[in-house]
Amino acid sequence: MTLRFSNDMADVVAIRRHLHENPELGLSEFNTSDFIAAKLEE
């Protein structure tokens, strides 16, 4: 379980970095929504 968590954590950090590098105003998070939806479909 720890190994899987380590692998997932790298993905979480990459997602967080992407979101912080591409900020959007509240109630206008269209690119953020598309990005998260694409990640959930992977």
Secondary structure, 3 states (H helix, E strand, C coil): CHHHHHHHHHHHHHHHHHHHHCCCCCCCCHHHHHHHHHHHHC
